[in-house]
Amino acid sequence: MSDDVIARLRQHGQEHVLRWWDELSAEDRLILSEQLQSVDLEELSLLYLRREEKGSLPEIERIAALPRPSQSAAEDQKHCELGERAFRAGQVAFLIVAGGLGSRLGFEHPKGMFPVGPVSRKTLFQIHAEKVLALSCRYDVQIPLLVMTSPATDAETQRYFDENDYFGLQPEDVFFFCQGTMPALDLATGKLLMESKGRLFLGPNGHGGTLTGLADSGSLDILDEAGIQTIFYFQVDNPLADLADIAFLGRHVAERCEVSSKVITKESPTDKLGNFVLVDGRCSMIEYSDLPEQLARKTDSEGRLLFWAGNPAIHLFDVQFLRSVTEEADGIPWHIARKKVPHLDEHGNRIEPAEENALKFERFIFDVLPRVVRWSVVATTRAREFEPLKNATGSESPETVRRALSNLTAEWLERAGVEVPRDAKGNAAVALEVSPLFALDAEELAAKVKGIKRIEKERYFV
């Protein structure tokens, strides 16, 4: 252990982390040393002083509903042309957030490796990668794919891509970077908590850590040098995300936006989605659990929810905007949460706390929104673009995700004049799937299914 690290530990009263140093193997000593080298003890001390702070919502009178976006056919055509031009010019990269394990699914691997194809059983990673590959072929350009992992998923994710030949993408176009972590502090004392005798307890630093991780890994520099102007951000658990939406991209380009977001119309006031709102006239986000009920239930003159705009976590980010935000010391602030954190006590015994015993620190991606001067939102629907995989059964489960993919294929087929059998609830009565390499959208599928009148059984278009 370096003298510098030891001096910093003493300065901040954290020497206890070396309590078992003499018992550690050479490998464990190296791991602990590396962890301590990367920890900002001064920052943690300042955060601990803020432990009694409560997250504050803006006063209700400052909160207004997000206007429902509208767009003329002429604008839509213009935006499609600009979006296509941005793709062809090689100005777009995709960023897939894939730091989580599939533990809630009973799947102890990166969630992106979970098979969700209704017929093919392709994994989330393969479906997304093939969309990027199909777009690369459509526009005759190499499109970078950035994959944000976590310490729990990084090695297995990289191995999975390698073993599957990057699903047809060029290895040099696929960039992996790891989400940052943050130590947990004992609530009573501010001491660093130990997961084991040779490891600090480290937790993921929140989805806002995606942006700081992008900068810290050097990926922003690589994108900048490659002429990338826009990053298309989405989450691995949502296979419906429309990566080929050139109108969304084109509007972002046309209005010179720093951030653009997809929004979906909430089905009820209590939908478990973040709420896009205006605060002091600027786009902001309020979590569903924090939006005052009197606002959540408000309706407009047509009886529609006034606070209607839910967040499916699909965004476009301007690269230079991300650079400016991540270069500032507190560009993306920390949020402090009280949690139950298992740890070792001073005798090396493992403690499973019954009550909140620790402080954890996270950054939220939507904290950049109030800093945005130029932004836009584009409305989409759940059926067309949002069915995340989160639970083993019930809502947002493999069953509902596969059903949503089948239903989306059924909608595309019906728009092409193909008859699709439906069950009593209106869902596709047979499993249907279209490979991104066959068609990325309804128009492309329609051009390739001419002559098909009716679907009789399970079908995979590939």
URCOR-V501625 format. One record per residue. N is the residue number from 1. RES is the residue in three letters. PHI is phi in degrees with one decimal (none if undefined). Layout:
<<N | RES | PHI> <N | RES | PHI>>
//
This chain:
<<1 | MET | none> <2 | SER | -70.9> <3 | ASP | -62.3> <4 | ASP | -63.2> <5 | VAL | -65.3> <6 | ILE | -61.0> <7 | ALA | -64.6> <8 | ARG | -66.2> <9 | LEU | -60.9> <10 | ARG | -65.1> <11 | GLN | -59.2> <12 | HIS | -105.5> <13 | GLY | 66.2> <14 | GLN | -119.5> <15 | GLU | -63.4> <16 | HIS | -58.7> <17 | VAL | -66.9> <18 | LEU | -100.0> <19 | ARG | -55.2> <20 | TRP | -108.3> <21 | TRP | -53.1> <22 | ASP | -66.8> <23 | GLU | -88.0> <24 | LEU | -80.3> <25 | SER | -72.7> <26 | ALA | -59.7> <27 | GLU | -65.5> <28 | ASP | -67.2> <29 | ARG | -62.4> <30 | LEU | -64.5> <31 | ILE | -62.4> <32 | LEU | -64.3> <33 | SER | -60.0> <34 | GLU | -65.1> <35 | GLN | -62.2> <36 | LEU | -69.8> <37 | GLN | -62.1> <38 | SER | -90.0> <39 | VAL | -84.4> <40 | ASP | -91.9> <41 | LEU | -66.4> <42 | GLU | -66.4> <43 | GLU | -62.0> <44 | LEU | -62.3> <45 | SER | -62.7> <46 | LEU | -67.7> <47 | LEU | -65.3> <48 | TYR | -64.3> <49 | LEU | -65.2> <50 | ARG | -95.0> <51 | ARG | -63.1> <52 | GLU | -91.5> <53 | GLU | -67.9> <54 | LYS | -105.9> <55 | GLY | -62.7> <56 | SER | -110.6> <57 | LEU | -84.6> <58 | PRO | -65.0> <59 | GLU | -58.2> <60 | ILE | -55.7> <61 | GLU | -67.5> <62 | ARG | -87.7> <63 | ILE | -95.7> <64 | ALA | -130.8> <65 | ALA | -74.3> <66 | LEU | -74.0> <67 | PRO | -61.5> <68 | ARG | -75.6> <69 | PRO | -70.9> <70 | SER | -135.0> <71 | GLN | -153.7> <72 | SER | -80.5> <73 | ALA | -61.0> <74 | ALA | -66.3> <75 | GLU | -64.3> <76 | ASP | -60.1> <77 | GLN | -64.5> <78 | LYS | -61.1> <79 | HIS | -67.9> <80 | CYS | -62.3> <81 | GLU | -64.8> <82 | LEU | -67.5> <83 | GLY | -65.1> <84 | GLU | -63.6> <85 | ARG | -63.4> <86 | ALA | -65.0> <87 | PHE | -63.1> <88 | ARG | -62.9> <89 | ALA | -81.4> <90 | GLY | 69.7> <91 | GLN | -102.7> <92 | VAL | -123.4> <93 | ALA | -127.4> <94 | PHE | -107.0> <95 | LEU | -126.1> <96 | ILE | -107.0> <97 | VAL | -87.4> <98 | ALA | -140.4> <99 | GLY | -90.1> <100 | GLY | -95.8> <101 | LEU | -88.1> <102 | GLY | -90.8> <103 | SER | -57.9> <104 | ARG | -68.3> <105 | LEU | -95.4> <106 | GLY | 71.0> <107 | PHE | -129.0> <108 | GLU | -86.7> <109 | HIS | -142.1> <110 | PRO | -53.2> <111 | LYS | -58.4> <112 | GLY | -61.7> <113 | MET | -90.7> <114 | PHE | -78.9> <115 | PRO | -79.4> <116 | VAL | -126.2> <117 | GLY | -55.9> <118 | PRO | -60.3> <119 | VAL | -114.9> <120 | SER | -76.3> <121 | ARG | 59.2> <122 | LYS | -62.0> <123 | THR | -82.5> <124 | LEU | -55.6> <125 | PHE | -59.0> <126 | GLN | -65.7> <127 | ILE | -59.9> <128 | HIS | -66.4> <129 | ALA | -62.7> <130 | GLU | -70.2> <131 | LYS | -63.3> <132 | VAL | -64.4> <133 | LEU | -62.5> <134 | ALA | -62.5> <135 | LEU | -66.2> <136 | SER | -60.3> <137 | CYS | -70.4> <138 | ARG | -60.2> <139 | TYR | -106.3> <140 | ASP | 53.3> <141 | VAL | -151.5> <142 | GLN | -83.4> <143 | ILE | -109.1> <144 | PRO | -66.4> <145 | LEU | -119.9> <146 | LEU | -99.9> <147 | VAL | -118.2> <148 | MET | -85.8> <149 | THR | -107.1> <150 | SER | -139.3> <151 | PRO | -55.1> <152 | ALA | -77.6> <153 | THR | -119.7> <154 | ASP | -60.3> <155 | ALA | -62.8> <156 | GLU | -68.8> <157 | THR | -64.2> <158 | GLN | -63.7> <159 | ARG | -64.1> <160 | TYR | -63.2> <161 | PHE | -62.6> <162 | ASP | -63.9> <163 | GLU | -66.3> <164 | ASN | -105.7> <165 | ASP | 51.2> <166 | TYR | 56.8> <167 | PHE | 54.6> <168 | GLY | 93.8> <169 | LEU | -75.0> <170 | GLN | -74.5> <171 | PRO | -52.6> <172 | GLU | -72.6> <173 | ASP | -96.9> <174 | VAL | -110.9> <175 | PHE | -118.8> <176 | PHE | -105.5> <177 | PHE | -142.7> <178 | CYS | -98.3> <179 | GLN | -61.4> <180 | GLY | -72.1> <181 | THR | -125.3> <182 | MET | -143.4> <183 | PRO | -66.1> <184 | ALA | -101.0> <185 | LEU | -113.1> <186 | ASP | -61.9> <187 | LEU | -62.5> <188 | ALA | -77.7> <189 | THR | -118.8> <190 | GLY | 80.0> <191 | LYS | -76.0> <192 | LEU | -63.5> <193 | LEU | -92.3> <194 | MET | -105.1> <195 | GLU | -77.1> <196 | SER | -148.1> <197 | LYS | -66.0> <198 | GLY | -120.5> <199 | ARG | -144.4> <200 | LEU | -70.0> <201 | PHE | -78.4> <202 | LEU | -121.9> <203 | GLY | -115.9> <204 | PRO | -60.1> <205 | ASN | -92.5> <206 | GLY | 88.3> <207 | HIS | -67.5> <208 | GLY | -66.4> <209 | GLY | -66.7> <210 | THR | -59.4> <211 | LEU | -72.6> <212 | THR | -68.4> <213 | GLY | -64.5> <214 | LEU | -60.4> <215 | ALA | -73.6> <216 | ASP | -64.0> <217 | SER | -77.3> <218 | GLY | 86.9> <219 | SER | -64.6> <220 | LEU | -60.7> <221 | ASP | -64.1> <222 | ILE | -62.2> <223 | LEU | -64.4> <224 | ASP | -59.9> <225 | GLU | -64.8> <226 | ALA | -84.9> <227 | GLY | 83.1> <228 | ILE | -74.7> <229 | GLN | -108.3> <230 | THR | -132.8> <231 | ILE | -108.9> <232 | PHE | -94.3> <233 | TYR | -103.4> <234 | PHE | -154.7> <235 | GLN | -107.3> <236 | VAL | -62.3> <237 | ASP | -81.6> <238 | ASN | -115.4> <239 | PRO | -73.0> <240 | LEU | -84.5> <241 | ALA | -52.2> <242 | ASP | -88.9> <243 | LEU | -77.1> <244 | ALA | -97.0> <245 | ASP | -77.5> <246 | ILE | -73.2> <247 | ALA | -68.8> <248 | PHE | -59.8> <249 | LEU | -64.1> <250 | GLY | -66.2> <251 | ARG | -65.0> <252 | HIS | -57.4> <253 | VAL | -69.0> <254 | ALA | -60.6> <255 | GLU | -94.2> <256 | ARG | 50.9> <257 | CYS | -75.0> <258 | GLU | -85.3> <259 | VAL | -142.3> <260 | SER | -128.3> <261 | SER | -137.9> <262 | LYS | -80.0> <263 | VAL | -132.8> <264 | ILE | -121.2> <265 | THR | -70.6> <266 | LYS | -65.8> <267 | GLU | -87.6> <268 | SER | -152.0> <269 | PRO | -61.3> <270 | THR | -103.7> <271 | ASP | -51.5> <272 | LYS | -84.2> <273 | LEU | -133.4> <274 | GLY | -60.4> <275 | ASN | -107.3> <276 | PHE | -73.8> <277 | VAL | -139.9> <278 | LEU | -106.5> <279 | VAL | -122.5> <280 | ASP | 55.5> <281 | GLY | 85.0> <282 | ARG | -109.6> <283 | CYS | -63.7> <284 | SER | -144.7> <285 | MET | -128.2> <286 | ILE | -124.6> <287 | GLU | -61.0> <288 | TYR | -59.0> <289 | SER | -76.2> <290 | ASP | -104.7> <291 | LEU | -70.0> <292 | PRO | -53.9> <293 | GLU | -58.5> <294 | GLN | -63.3> <295 | LEU | -84.0> <296 | ALA | -57.1> <297 | ARG | -95.1> <298 | LYS | -65.9> <299 | THR | -125.1> <300 | ASP | -92.2> <301 | SER | -64.7> <302 | GLU | -98.5> <303 | GLY | 81.3> <304 | ARG | -87.8> <305 | LEU | -58.1> <306 | LEU | -70.8> <307 | PHE | -95.3> <308 | TRP | -101.8> <309 | ALA | -91.8> <310 | GLY | -91.4> <311 | ASN | -104.2> <312 | PRO | -91.1> <313 | ALA | 62.3> <314 | ILE | -124.9> <315 | HIS | -136.0> <316 | LEU | -115.9> <317 | PHE | -120.4> <318 | ASP | -75.1> <319 | VAL | -60.3> <320 | GLN | -67.8> <321 | PHE | -63.6> <322 | LEU | -62.3> <323 | ARG | -61.6> <324 | SER | -66.2> <325 | VAL | -68.5> <326 | THR | -76.9> <327 | GLU | -80.5> <328 | GLU | -82.0> <329 | ALA | -56.6> <330 | ASP | -121.7> <331 | GLY | -60.8> <332 | ILE | -123.1> <333 | PRO | -69.7> <334 | TRP | -87.5> <335 | HIS | -109.5> <336 | ILE | -109.6> <337 | ALA | -130.1> <338 | ARG | -91.3> <339 | LYS | -138.4> <340 | LYS | -89.0> <341 | VAL | -126.1> <342 | PRO | -63.5> <343 | HIS | -164.2> <344 | LEU | -94.5> <345 | ASP | -84.2> <346 | GLU | -64.9> <347 | HIS | -97.3> <348 | GLY | 85.8> <349 | ASN | -86.6> <350 | ARG | -79.5> <351 | ILE | -109.4> <352 | GLU | -108.0> <353 | PRO | -66.7> <354 | ALA | -87.4> <355 | GLU | -128.6> <356 | GLU | -59.3> <357 | ASN | -129.4> <358 | ALA | -143.7> <359 | LEU | -108.1> <360 | LYS | -117.8> <361 | PHE | -127.5> <362 | GLU | -137.5> <363 | ARG | -112.1> <364 | PHE | -113.7> <365 | ILE | -64.0> <366 | PHE | -75.7> <367 | ASP | -69.8> <368 | VAL | -81.0> <369 | LEU | -59.1> <370 | PRO | -63.2> <371 | ARG | -85.5> <372 | VAL | -80.5> <373 | VAL | -90.9> <374 | ARG | -115.2> <375 | TRP | -143.8> <376 | SER | -146.8> <377 | VAL | -128.8> <378 | VAL | -127.9> <379 | ALA | -81.6> <380 | THR | -136.9> <381 | THR | -126.2> <382 | ARG | -58.8> <383 | ALA | -59.7> <384 | ARG | -93.6> <385 | GLU | -151.5> <386 | PHE | -152.8> <387 | GLU | -148.3> <388 | PRO | -74.2> <389 | LEU | -98.4> <390 | LYS | -131.9> <391 | ASN | -118.2> <392 | ALA | -70.9> <393 | THR | -139.5> <394 | GLY | 76.9> <395 | SER | -69.6> <396 | GLU | 52.0> <397 | SER | -116.5> <398 | PRO | -52.9> <399 | GLU | -62.7> <400 | THR | -72.1> <401 | VAL | -67.0> <402 | ARG | -63.9> <403 | ARG | -63.0> <404 | ALA | -63.1> <405 | LEU | -65.7> <406 | SER | -63.3> <407 | ASN | -64.7> <408 | LEU | -64.5> <409 | THR | -62.5> <410 | ALA | -60.7> <411 | GLU | -62.1> <412 | TRP | -60.5> <413 | LEU | -63.8> <414 | GLU | -65.5> <415 | ARG | -65.9> <416 | ALA | -89.6> <417 | GLY | 88.1> <418 | VAL | -92.1> <419 | GLU | -80.9> <420 | VAL | -121.4> <421 | PRO | -68.1> <422 | ARG | -122.4> <423 | ASP | -88.6> <424 | ALA | -62.8> <425 | LYS | -92.2> <426 | GLY | 89.5> <427 | ASN | -83.4> <428 | ALA | -56.5> <429 | ALA | -81.1> <430 | VAL | -130.9> <431 | ALA | -69.6> <432 | LEU | -131.9> <433 | GLU | -157.3> <434 | VAL | -123.9> <435 | SER | -68.7> <436 | PRO | -56.6> <437 | LEU | -76.2> <438 | PHE | -91.6> <439 | ALA | -159.0> <440 | LEU | -96.8> <441 | ASP | -156.0> <442 | ALA | -62.4> <443 | GLU | -65.2> <444 | GLU | -67.8> <445 | LEU | -65.6> <446 | ALA | -58.8> <447 | ALA | -68.9> <448 | LYS | -108.1> <449 | VAL | -116.3> <450 | LYS | -59.7> <451 | GLY | 100.3> <452 | ILE | -85.1> <453 | LYS | -98.5> <454 | ARG | -150.6> <455 | ILE | -93.7> <456 | GLU | -105.2> <457 | LYS | -149.3> <458 | GLU | -45.7> <459 | ARG | -146.7> <460 | TYR | -123.8> <461 | PHE | -92.0> <462 | VAL | -143.9>>
//
